[in-house]
Amino acid sequence: MAPREMTRTGVLERLAAEGVIEPDREENHRGRLRRYYRLTGAGEAALGAEAARRASGAQAATRRLAARHAAGHAARR
C-alpha cells in the first residue's frame, strides 16, 4: 500500500472510488473545510457482511475458549 493510501484522505478517496461511501456535505469550521461522507447501499451491504464475519469469528473464539476452560477444569479434578 502506498503511503498516500494510508492517510485518512487516501482511505476516504479509496472508499469513494470503491463506491462504498459518497460525499454528504461540506462545512466550514473555524476556517477549515470539513467534508462529511455517508455509506452507499453497497457500503451498507459491505459493512453488514464484515460485521457478520467478525461476529462469527468472535463466536468461534468464545466456543474454543469455553471448551479449553472446561477441559482445564476436567484435567484438574
PDB file of N, CA, C and O in Angstrom:
ATOM      1  N   MET A   1       0.850  -1.174   0.000  1.00  0.00           N
ATOM      2  CA  MET A   1       0.000   0.000   0.000  1.00  0.00           C
ATOM      3  C   MET A   1       0.898   1.240   0.000  1.00  0.00           C
ATOM      4  O   MET A   1       1.849   1.331   0.776  1.00  0.00           O
ATOM      5  N   ALA A   2       0.588   2.166  -0.860  1.00  0.00           N
ATOM      6  CA  ALA A   2       1.360   3.403  -0.958  1.00  0.00           C
ATOM      7  C   ALA A   2       1.072   4.284   0.260  1.00  0.00           C
ATOM      8  O   ALA A   2      -0.019   4.212   0.826  1.00  0.00           O
ATOM      9  N   PRO A   3       2.040   5.117   0.670  1.00  0.00           N
ATOM     10  CA  PRO A   3       1.827   5.976   1.847  1.00  0.00           C
ATOM     11  C   PRO A   3       0.560   6.824   1.758  1.00  0.00           C
ATOM     12  O   PRO A   3      -0.127   7.002   2.764  1.00  0.00           O
ATOM     13  N   ARG A   4       0.238   7.347   0.583  1.00  0.00           N
ATOM     14  CA  ARG A   4      -0.953   8.185   0.419  1.00  0.00           C
ATOM     15  C   ARG A   4      -2.223   7.394   0.739  1.00  0.00           C
ATOM     16  O   ARG A   4      -3.182   7.949   1.275  1.00  0.00           O
ATOM     17  N   GLU A   5      -2.229   6.107   0.414  1.00  0.00           N
ATOM     18  CA  GLU A   5      -3.404   5.281   0.660  1.00  0.00           C
ATOM     19  C   GLU A   5      -3.640   5.027   2.143  1.00  0.00           C
ATOM     20  O   GLU A   5      -4.731   4.606   2.528  1.00  0.00           O
ATOM     21  N   MET A   6      -2.639   5.275   2.978  1.00  0.00           N
ATOM     22  CA  MET A   6      -2.761   5.014   4.406  1.00  0.00           C
ATOM     23  C   MET A   6      -3.182   6.262   5.183  1.00  0.00           C
ATOM     24  O   MET A   6      -3.433   6.172   6.384  1.00  0.00           O
ATOM     25  N   THR A   7      -3.266   7.424   4.527  1.00  0.00           N
ATOM     26  CA  THR A   7      -3.738   8.619   5.205  1.00  0.00           C
ATOM     27  C   THR A   7      -5.256   8.609   5.242  1.00  0.00           C
ATOM     28  O   THR A   7      -5.898   7.888   4.478  1.00  0.00           O
ATOM     29  N   ARG A   8      -5.822   9.400   6.121  1.00  0.00           N
ATOM     30  CA  ARG A   8      -7.279   9.483   6.204  1.00  0.00           C
ATOM     31  C   ARG A   8      -7.874   9.889   4.853  1.00  0.00           C
ATOM     32  O   ARG A   8      -8.855   9.301   4.396  1.00  0.00           O
ATOM     33  N   THR A   9      -7.273  10.898   4.223  1.00  0.00           N
ATOM     34  CA  THR A   9      -7.769  11.341   2.921  1.00  0.00           C
ATOM     35  C   THR A   9      -7.638  10.233   1.890  1.00  0.00           C
ATOM     36  O   THR A   9      -8.552  10.019   1.094  1.00  0.00           O
ATOM     37  N   GLY A  10      -6.521   9.530   1.892  1.00  0.00           N
ATOM     38  CA  GLY A  10      -6.314   8.429   0.955  1.00  0.00           C
ATOM     39  C   GLY A  10      -7.327   7.322   1.145  1.00  0.00           C
ATOM     40  O   GLY A  10      -7.834   6.763   0.173  1.00  0.00           O
ATOM     41  N   VAL A  11      -7.625   7.002   2.399  1.00  0.00           N
ATOM     42  CA  VAL A  11      -8.606   5.953   2.692  1.00  0.00           C
ATOM     43  C   VAL A  11      -9.989   6.388   2.216  1.00  0.00           C
ATOM     44  O   VAL A  11     -10.712   5.607   1.598  1.00  0.00           O
ATOM     45  N   LEU A  12     -10.354   7.640   2.505  1.00  0.00           N
ATOM     46  CA  LEU A  12     -11.661   8.138   2.058  1.00  0.00           C
ATOM     47  C   LEU A  12     -11.764   8.137   0.538  1.00  0.00           C
ATOM     48  O   LEU A  12     -12.802   7.776  -0.017  1.00  0.00           O
ATOM     49  N   GLU A  13     -10.691   8.539  -0.136  1.00  0.00           N
ATOM     50  CA  GLU A  13     -10.683   8.523  -1.604  1.00  0.00           C
ATOM     51  C   GLU A  13     -10.844   7.100  -2.138  1.00  0.00           C
ATOM     52  O   GLU A  13     -11.577   6.871  -3.100  1.00  0.00           O
ATOM     53  N   ARG A  14     -10.155   6.150  -1.510  1.00  0.00           N
ATOM     54  CA  ARG A  14     -10.250   4.752  -1.944  1.00  0.00           C
ATOM     55  C   ARG A  14     -11.660   4.207  -1.723  1.00  0.00           C
ATOM     56  O   ARG A  14     -12.216   3.547  -2.601  1.00  0.00           O
ATOM     57  N   LEU A  15     -12.237   4.481  -0.556  1.00  0.00           N
ATOM     58  CA  LEU A  15     -13.591   4.004  -0.271  1.00  0.00           C
ATOM     59  C   LEU A  15     -14.617   4.626  -1.217  1.00  0.00           C
ATOM     60  O   LEU A  15     -15.559   3.956  -1.641  1.00  0.00           O
ATOM     61  N   ALA A  16     -14.436   5.903  -1.548  1.00  0.00           N
ATOM     62  CA  ALA A  16     -15.335   6.557  -2.504  1.00  0.00           C
ATOM     63  C   ALA A  16     -15.171   5.938  -3.891  1.00  0.00           C
ATOM     64  O   ALA A  16     -16.158   5.716  -4.592  1.00  0.00           O
ATOM     65  N   ALA A  17     -13.933   5.660  -4.288  1.00  0.00           N
ATOM     66  CA  ALA A  17     -13.688   5.037  -5.598  1.00  0.00           C
ATOM     67  C   ALA A  17     -14.290   3.635  -5.662  1.00  0.00           C
ATOM     68  O   ALA A  17     -14.717   3.192  -6.728  1.00  0.00           O
ATOM     69  N   GLU A  18     -14.326   2.936  -4.526  1.00  0.00           N
ATOM     70  CA  GLU A  18     -14.923   1.599  -4.463  1.00  0.00           C
ATOM     71  C   GLU A  18     -16.443   1.664  -4.411  1.00  0.00           C
ATOM     72  O   GLU A  18     -17.113   0.642  -4.561  1.00  0.00           O
ATOM     73  N   GLY A  19     -16.992   2.858  -4.199  1.00  0.00           N
ATOM     74  CA  GLY A  19     -18.438   3.033  -4.180  1.00  0.00           C
ATOM     75  C   GLY A  19     -19.115   2.690  -2.874  1.00  0.00           C
ATOM     76  O   GLY A  19     -20.332   2.505  -2.844  1.00  0.00           O
ATOM     77  N   VAL A  20     -18.353   2.599  -1.781  1.00  0.00           N
ATOM     78  CA  VAL A  20     -18.967   2.251  -0.501  1.00  0.00           C
ATOM     79  C   VAL A  20     -19.319   3.484   0.337  1.00  0.00           C
ATOM     80  O   VAL A  20     -20.114   3.391   1.272  1.00  0.00           O
ATOM     81  N   ILE A  21     -18.731   4.636   0.005  1.00  0.00           N
ATOM     82  CA  ILE A  21     -19.120   5.896   0.634  1.00  0.00           C
ATOM     83  C   ILE A  21     -19.284   6.940  -0.463  1.00  0.00           C
ATOM     84  O   ILE A  21     -18.798   6.781  -1.582  1.00  0.00           O
ATOM     85  N   GLU A  22     -19.989   8.020  -0.104  1.00  0.00           N
ATOM     86  CA  GLU A  22     -20.137   9.129  -1.035  1.00  0.00           C
ATOM     87  C   GLU A  22     -20.171  10.421  -0.225  1.00  0.00           C
ATOM     88  O   GLU A  22     -20.560  10.411   0.943  1.00  0.00           O
ATOM     89  N   PRO A  23     -19.768  11.531  -0.837  1.00  0.00           N
ATOM     90  CA  PRO A  23     -19.806  12.801  -0.110  1.00  0.00           C
ATOM     91  C   PRO A  23     -21.231  13.132   0.321  1.00  0.00           C
ATOM     92  O   PRO A  23     -22.186  12.908  -0.422  1.00  0.00           O
ATOM     93  N   ASP A  24     -21.356  13.658   1.512  1.00  0.00           N
ATOM     94  CA  ASP A  24     -22.662  14.046   2.039  1.00  0.00           C
ATOM     95  C   ASP A  24     -22.797  15.563   2.050  1.00  0.00           C
ATOM     96  O   ASP A  24     -23.754  16.116   1.508  1.00  0.00           O
ATOM     97  N   ARG A  25     -21.820  16.235   2.681  1.00  0.00           N
ATOM     98  CA  ARG A  25     -21.863  17.694   2.751  1.00  0.00           C
ATOM     99  C   ARG A  25     -20.488  18.220   3.146  1.00  0.00           C
ATOM    100  O   ARG A  25     -19.610  17.463   3.563  1.00  0.00           O
ATOM    101  N   GLU A  26     -20.324  19.517   3.008  1.00  0.00           N
ATOM    102  CA  GLU A  26     -19.107  20.197   3.442  1.00  0.00           C
ATOM    103  C   GLU A  26     -19.516  21.345   4.348  1.00  0.00           C
ATOM    104  O   GLU A  26     -20.526  22.007   4.111  1.00  0.00           O
ATOM    105  N   GLU A  27     -18.722  21.578   5.390  1.00  0.00           N
ATOM    106  CA  GLU A  27     -18.978  22.687   6.310  1.00  0.00           C
ATOM    107  C   GLU A  27     -17.667  23.401   6.587  1.00  0.00           C
ATOM    108  O   GLU A  27     -16.602  22.786   6.618  1.00  0.00           O
ATOM    109  N   ASN A  28     -17.761  24.694   6.786  1.00  0.00           N
ATOM    110  CA  ASN A  28     -16.603  25.480   7.176  1.00  0.00           C
ATOM    111  C   ASN A  28     -16.604  25.553   8.693  1.00  0.00           C
ATOM    112  O   ASN A  28     -17.567  26.026   9.297  1.00  0.00           O
ATOM    113  N   HIS A  29     -15.528  25.085   9.307  1.00  0.00           N
ATOM    114  CA  HIS A  29     -15.404  25.086  10.759  1.00  0.00           C
ATOM    115  C   HIS A  29     -14.102  25.774  11.130  1.00  0.00           C
ATOM    116  O   HIS A  29     -13.016  25.255  10.868  1.00  0.00           O
ATOM    117  N   ARG A  30     -14.219  26.942  11.740  1.00  0.00           N
ATOM    118  CA  ARG A  30     -13.036  27.716  12.150  1.00  0.00           C
ATOM    119  C   ARG A  30     -12.066  27.926  10.986  1.00  0.00           C
ATOM    120  O   ARG A  30     -10.850  27.824  11.148  1.00  0.00           O
ATOM    121  N   GLY A  31     -12.621  28.217   9.827  1.00  0.00           N
ATOM    122  CA  GLY A  31     -11.798  28.494   8.654  1.00  0.00           C
ATOM    123  C   GLY A  31     -11.280  27.264   7.927  1.00  0.00           C
ATOM    124  O   GLY A  31     -10.538  27.391   6.952  1.00  0.00           O
ATOM    125  N   ARG A  32     -11.655  26.088   8.381  1.00  0.00           N
ATOM    126  CA  ARG A  32     -11.215  24.853   7.721  1.00  0.00           C
ATOM    127  C   ARG A  32     -12.418  24.116   7.172  1.00  0.00           C
ATOM    128  O   ARG A  32     -13.468  24.039   7.811  1.00  0.00           O
ATOM    129  N   LEU A  33     -12.251  23.583   5.991  1.00  0.00           N
ATOM    130  CA  LEU A  33     -13.327  22.851   5.341  1.00  0.00           C
ATOM    131  C   LEU A  33     -13.402  21.431   5.893  1.00  0.00           C
ATOM    132  O   LEU A  33     -12.408  20.705   5.903  1.00  0.00           O
ATOM    133  N   ARG A  34     -14.579  21.049   6.347  1.00  0.00           N
ATOM    134  CA  ARG A  34     -14.816  19.673   6.803  1.00  0.00           C
ATOM    135  C   ARG A  34     -15.718  19.000   5.796  1.00  0.00           C
ATOM    136  O   ARG A  34     -16.734  19.559   5.380  1.00  0.00           O
ATOM    137  N   ARG A  35     -15.340  17.795   5.407  1.00  0.00           N
ATOM    138  CA  ARG A  35     -16.155  17.005   4.486  1.00  0.00           C
ATOM    139  C   ARG A  35     -16.766  15.845   5.256  1.00  0.00           C
ATOM    140  O   ARG A  35     -16.095  15.187   6.051  1.00  0.00           O
ATOM    141  N   TYR A  36     -18.028  15.609   5.013  1.00  0.00           N
ATOM    142  CA  TYR A  36     -18.738  14.507   5.639  1.00  0.00           C
ATOM    143  C   TYR A  36     -19.150  13.524   4.550  1.00  0.00           C
ATOM    144  O   TYR A  36     -19.484  13.915   3.432  1.00  0.00           O
ATOM    145  N   TYR A  37     -19.120  12.253   4.897  1.00  0.00           N
ATOM    146  CA  TYR A  37     -19.454  11.188   3.952  1.00  0.00           C
ATOM    147  C   TYR A  37     -20.567  10.340   4.530  1.00  0.00           C
ATOM    148  O   TYR A  37     -20.807  10.348   5.738  1.00  0.00           O
ATOM    149  N   ARG A  38     -21.246   9.605   3.660  1.00  0.00           N
ATOM    150  CA  ARG A  38     -22.277   8.659   4.101  1.00  0.00           C
ATOM    151  C   ARG A  38     -22.069   7.340   3.357  1.00  0.00           C
ATOM    152  O   ARG A  38     -21.484   7.298   2.275  1.00  0.00           O
ATOM    153  N   LEU A  39     -22.561   6.275   3.965  1.00  0.00           N
ATOM    154  CA  LEU A  39     -22.493   4.967   3.319  1.00  0.00           C
ATOM    155  C   LEU A  39     -23.449   4.919   2.143  1.00  0.00           C
ATOM    156  O   LEU A  39     -24.536   5.495   2.193  1.00  0.00           O
ATOM    157  N   THR A  40     -23.054   4.246   1.104  1.00  0.00           N
ATOM    158  CA  THR A  40     -23.949   3.957  -0.013  1.00  0.00           C
ATOM    159  C   THR A  40     -24.646   2.633   0.292  1.00  0.00           C
ATOM    160  O   THR A  40     -24.359   1.995   1.305  1.00  0.00           O
ATOM    161  N   GLY A  41     -25.540   2.233  -0.565  1.00  0.00           N
ATOM    162  CA  GLY A  41     -26.172   0.914  -0.409  1.00  0.00           C
ATOM    163  C   GLY A  41     -25.131  -0.191  -0.414  1.00  0.00           C
ATOM    164  O   GLY A  41     -25.206  -1.135   0.373  1.00  0.00           O
ATOM    165  N   ALA A  42     -24.149  -0.065  -1.319  1.00  0.00           N
ATOM    166  CA  ALA A  42     -23.066  -1.059  -1.376  1.00  0.00           C
ATOM    167  C   ALA A  42     -22.237  -1.015  -0.093  1.00  0.00           C
ATOM    168  O   ALA A  42     -21.766  -2.047   0.385  1.00  0.00           O
ATOM    169  N   GLY A  43     -22.065   0.173   0.454  1.00  0.00           N
ATOM    170  CA  GLY A  43     -21.317   0.312   1.708  1.00  0.00           C
ATOM    171  C   GLY A  43     -22.037  -0.334   2.868  1.00  0.00           C
ATOM    172  O   GLY A  43     -21.417  -0.982   3.712  1.00  0.00           O
ATOM    173  N   GLU A  44     -23.353  -0.159   2.911  1.00  0.00           N
ATOM    174  CA  GLU A  44     -24.140  -0.805   3.973  1.00  0.00           C
ATOM    175  C   GLU A  44     -24.050  -2.321   3.862  1.00  0.00           C
ATOM    176  O   GLU A  44     -23.926  -3.014   4.872  1.00  0.00           O
ATOM    177  N   ALA A  45     -24.112  -2.833   2.645  1.00  0.00           N
ATOM    178  CA  ALA A  45     -24.008  -4.279   2.442  1.00  0.00           C
ATOM    179  C   ALA A  45     -22.630  -4.788   2.861  1.00  0.00           C
ATOM    180  O   ALA A  45     -22.520  -5.825   3.515  1.00  0.00           O
ATOM    181  N   ALA A  46     -21.580  -4.057   2.485  1.00  0.00           N
ATOM    182  CA  ALA A  46     -20.214  -4.458   2.845  1.00  0.00           C
ATOM    183  C   ALA A  46     -20.015  -4.407   4.358  1.00  0.00           C
ATOM    184  O   ALA A  46     -19.389  -5.296   4.936  1.00  0.00           O
ATOM    185  N   LEU A  47     -20.545  -3.370   4.997  1.00  0.00           N
ATOM    186  CA  LEU A  47     -20.427  -3.254   6.449  1.00  0.00           C
ATOM    187  C   LEU A  47     -21.177  -4.385   7.140  1.00  0.00           C
ATOM    188  O   LEU A  47     -20.677  -4.964   8.105  1.00  0.00           O
ATOM    189  N   GLY A  48     -22.367  -4.700   6.655  1.00  0.00           N
ATOM    190  CA  GLY A  48     -23.134  -5.810   7.232  1.00  0.00           C
ATOM    191  C   GLY A  48     -22.407  -7.135   7.100  1.00  0.00           C
ATOM    192  O   GLY A  48     -22.382  -7.933   8.036  1.00  0.00           O
ATOM    193  N   ALA A  49     -21.813  -7.369   5.932  1.00  0.00           N
ATOM    194  CA  ALA A  49     -21.070  -8.618   5.716  1.00  0.00           C
ATOM    195  C   ALA A  49     -19.850  -8.689   6.624  1.00  0.00           C
ATOM    196  O   ALA A  49     -19.555  -9.745   7.182  1.00  0.00           O
ATOM    197  N   GLU A  50     -19.143  -7.585   6.774  1.00  0.00           N
ATOM    198  CA  GLU A  50     -17.959  -7.569   7.641  1.00  0.00           C
ATOM    199  C   GLU A  50     -18.355  -7.756   9.101  1.00  0.00           C
ATOM    200  O   GLU A  50     -17.673  -8.466   9.841  1.00  0.00           O
ATOM    201  N   ALA A  51     -19.442  -7.130   9.521  1.00  0.00           N
ATOM    202  CA  ALA A  51     -19.915  -7.295  10.902  1.00  0.00           C
ATOM    203  C   ALA A  51     -20.290  -8.754  11.165  1.00  0.00           C
ATOM    204  O   ALA A  51     -19.976  -9.296  12.225  1.00  0.00           O
ATOM    205  N   ALA A  52     -20.956  -9.384  10.207  1.00  0.00           N
ATOM    206  CA  ALA A  52     -21.333 -10.795  10.362  1.00  0.00           C
ATOM    207  C   ALA A  52     -20.093 -11.684  10.420  1.00  0.00           C
ATOM    208  O   ALA A  52     -20.036 -12.620  11.218  1.00  0.00           O
ATOM    209  N   ARG A  53     -19.099 -11.393   9.578  1.00  0.00           N
ATOM    210  CA  ARG A  53     -17.868 -12.177   9.572  1.00  0.00           C
ATOM    211  C   ARG A  53     -17.152 -12.070  10.919  1.00  0.00           C
ATOM    212  O   ARG A  53     -16.679 -13.067  11.465  1.00  0.00           O
ATOM    213  N   ARG A  54     -17.082 -10.847  11.442  1.00  0.00           N
ATOM    214  CA  ARG A  54     -16.406 -10.659  12.735  1.00  0.00           C
ATOM    215  C   ARG A  54     -17.201 -11.296  13.881  1.00  0.00           C
ATOM    216  O   ARG A  54     -16.614 -11.859  14.804  1.00  0.00           O
ATOM    217  N   ALA A  55     -18.516 -11.209  13.823  1.00  0.00           N
ATOM    218  CA  ALA A  55     -19.345 -11.835  14.862  1.00  0.00           C
ATOM    219  C   ALA A  55     -19.149 -13.346  14.851  1.00  0.00           C
ATOM    220  O   ALA A  55     -19.064 -13.973  15.906  1.00  0.00           O
ATOM    221  N   SER A  56     -19.077 -13.927  13.658  1.00  0.00           N
ATOM    222  CA  SER A  56     -18.861 -15.365  13.541  1.00  0.00           C
ATOM    223  C   SER A  56     -17.507 -15.754  14.126  1.00  0.00           C
ATOM    224  O   SER A  56     -17.391 -16.759  14.828  1.00  0.00           O
ATOM    225  N   GLY A  57     -16.498 -14.964  13.835  1.00  0.00           N
ATOM    226  CA  GLY A  57     -15.161 -15.227  14.394  1.00  0.00           C
ATOM    227  C   GLY A  57     -15.145 -15.113  15.909  1.00  0.00           C
ATOM    228  O   GLY A  57     -14.505 -15.914  16.591  1.00  0.00           O
ATOM    229  N   ALA A  58     -15.852 -14.117  16.436  1.00  0.00           N
ATOM    230  CA  ALA A  58     -15.923 -13.941  17.890  1.00  0.00           C
ATOM    231  C   ALA A  58     -16.642 -15.113  18.544  1.00  0.00           C
ATOM    232  O   ALA A  58     -16.241 -15.573  19.613  1.00  0.00           O
ATOM    233  N   GLN A  59     -17.708 -15.598  17.902  1.00  0.00           N
ATOM    234  CA  GLN A  59     -18.434 -16.753  18.441  1.00  0.00           C
ATOM    235  C   GLN A  59     -17.558 -18.002  18.441  1.00  0.00           C
ATOM    236  O   GLN A  59     -17.578 -18.777  19.397  1.00  0.00           O
ATOM    237  N   ALA A  60     -16.795 -18.194  17.377  1.00  0.00           N
ATOM    238  CA  ALA A  60     -15.894 -19.350  17.307  1.00  0.00           C
ATOM    239  C   ALA A  60     -14.835 -19.267  18.403  1.00  0.00           C
ATOM    240  O   ALA A  60     -14.529 -20.267  19.054  1.00  0.00           O
ATOM    241  N   ALA A  61     -14.277 -18.072  18.605  1.00  0.00           N
ATOM    242  CA  ALA A  61     -13.265 -17.897  19.646  1.00  0.00           C
ATOM    243  C   ALA A  61     -13.857 -18.157  21.027  1.00  0.00           C
ATOM    244  O   ALA A  61     -13.214 -18.779  21.873  1.00  0.00           O
ATOM    245  N   THR A  62     -15.068 -17.689  21.254  1.00  0.00           N
ATOM    246  CA  THR A  62     -15.734 -17.908  22.542  1.00  0.00           C
ATOM    247  C   THR A  62     -15.965 -19.395  22.789  1.00  0.00           C
ATOM    248  O   THR A  62     -15.751 -19.880  23.900  1.00  0.00           O
ATOM    249  N   ARG A  63     -16.399 -20.121  21.761  1.00  0.00           N
ATOM    250  CA  ARG A  63     -16.603 -21.575  21.907  1.00  0.00           C
ATOM    251  C   ARG A  63     -15.286 -22.278  22.226  1.00  0.00           C
ATOM    252  O   ARG A  63     -15.239 -23.153  23.091  1.00  0.00           O
ATOM    253  N   ARG A  64     -14.224 -21.899  21.532  1.00  0.00           N
ATOM    254  CA  ARG A  64     -12.920 -22.538  21.768  1.00  0.00           C
ATOM    255  C   ARG A  64     -12.415 -22.249  23.175  1.00  0.00           C
ATOM    256  O   ARG A  64     -11.887 -23.136  23.846  1.00  0.00           O
ATOM    257  N   LEU A  65     -12.576 -21.011  23.616  1.00  0.00           N
ATOM    258  CA  LEU A  65     -12.135 -20.680  24.977  1.00  0.00           C
ATOM    259  C   LEU A  65     -12.953 -21.433  26.017  1.00  0.00           C
ATOM    260  O   LEU A  65     -12.410 -21.909  27.013  1.00  0.00           O
ATOM    261  N   ALA A  66     -14.262 -21.542  25.786  1.00  0.00           N
ATOM    262  CA  ALA A  66     -15.116 -22.272  26.726  1.00  0.00           C
ATOM    263  C   ALA A  66     -14.715 -23.740  26.777  1.00  0.00           C
ATOM    264  O   ALA A  66     -14.653 -24.329  27.857  1.00  0.00           O
ATOM    265  N   ALA A  67     -14.442 -24.336  25.619  1.00  0.00           N
ATOM    266  CA  ALA A  67     -14.029 -25.739  25.572  1.00  0.00           C
ATOM    267  C   ALA A  67     -12.682 -25.920  26.261  1.00  0.00           C
ATOM    268  O   ALA A  67     -12.476 -26.895  26.984  1.00  0.00           O
ATOM    269  N   ARG A  68     -11.777 -24.991  26.041  1.00  0.00           N
ATOM    270  CA  ARG A  68     -10.461 -25.063  26.678  1.00  0.00           C
ATOM    271  C   ARG A  68     -10.581 -24.931  28.191  1.00  0.00           C
ATOM    272  O   ARG A  68      -9.911 -25.637  28.946  1.00  0.00           O
ATOM    273  N   HIS A  69     -11.442 -24.020  28.619  1.00  0.00           N
ATOM    274  CA  HIS A  69     -11.665 -23.815  30.047  1.00  0.00           C
ATOM    275  C   HIS A  69     -12.263 -25.071  30.676  1.00  0.00           C
ATOM    276  O   HIS A  69     -11.844 -25.494  31.753  1.00  0.00           O
ATOM    277  N   ALA A  70     -13.252 -25.668  29.991  1.00  0.00           N
ATOM    278  CA  ALA A  70     -13.885 -26.889  30.503  1.00  0.00           C
ATOM    279  C   ALA A  70     -12.861 -28.041  30.564  1.00  0.00           C
ATOM    280  O   ALA A  70     -12.845 -28.806  31.528  1.00  0.00           O
ATOM    281  N   ALA A  71     -12.020 -28.157  29.544  1.00  0.00           N
ATOM    282  CA  ALA A  71     -11.003 -29.220  29.526  1.00  0.00           C
ATOM    283  C   ALA A  71     -10.002 -29.009  30.653  1.00  0.00           C
ATOM    284  O   ALA A  71      -9.536 -29.972  31.262  1.00  0.00           O
ATOM    285  N   GLY A  72      -9.675 -27.767  30.927  1.00  0.00           N
ATOM    286  CA  GLY A  72      -8.740 -27.464  32.032  1.00  0.00           C
ATOM    287  C   GLY A  72      -9.292 -27.852  33.376  1.00  0.00           C
ATOM    288  O   GLY A  72      -8.565 -28.367  34.225  1.00  0.00           O
ATOM    289  N   HIS A  73     -10.581 -27.609  33.581  1.00  0.00           N
ATOM    290  CA  HIS A  73     -11.218 -27.996  34.843  1.00  0.00           C
ATOM    291  C   HIS A  73     -11.303 -29.500  34.961  1.00  0.00           C
ATOM    292  O   HIS A  73     -11.112 -30.037  36.052  1.00  0.00           O
ATOM    293  N   ALA A  74     -11.582 -30.199  33.873  1.00  0.00           N
ATOM    294  CA  ALA A  74     -11.690 -31.655  33.897  1.00  0.00           C
ATOM    295  C   ALA A  74     -10.324 -32.291  34.205  1.00  0.00           C
ATOM    296  O   ALA A  74     -10.253 -33.299  34.907  1.00  0.00           O
ATOM    297  N   ALA A  75      -9.249 -31.703  33.680  1.00  0.00           N
ATOM    298  CA  ALA A  75      -7.908 -32.258  33.900  1.00  0.00           C
ATOM    299  C   ALA A  75      -7.441 -32.055  35.336  1.00  0.00           C
ATOM    300  O   ALA A  75      -6.618 -32.824  35.832  1.00  0.00           O
ATOM    301  N   ARG A  76      -7.954 -31.033  36.006  1.00  0.00           N
ATOM    302  CA  ARG A  76      -7.516 -30.730  37.381  1.00  0.00           C
ATOM    303  C   ARG A  76      -8.265 -31.548  38.419  1.00  0.00           C
ATOM    304  O   ARG A  76      -7.887 -31.551  39.591  1.00  0.00           O
ATOM    305  N   ARG A  77      -9.290 -32.223  38.020  1.00  0.00           N
ATOM    306  CA  ARG A  77     -10.077 -32.984  39.004  1.00  0.00           C
ATOM    307  C   ARG A  77      -9.469 -34.314  39.298  1.00  0.00           C
ATOM    308  O   ARG A  77     -10.006 -35.075  40.103  1.00  0.00           O
TER     309      ARG A  77
END
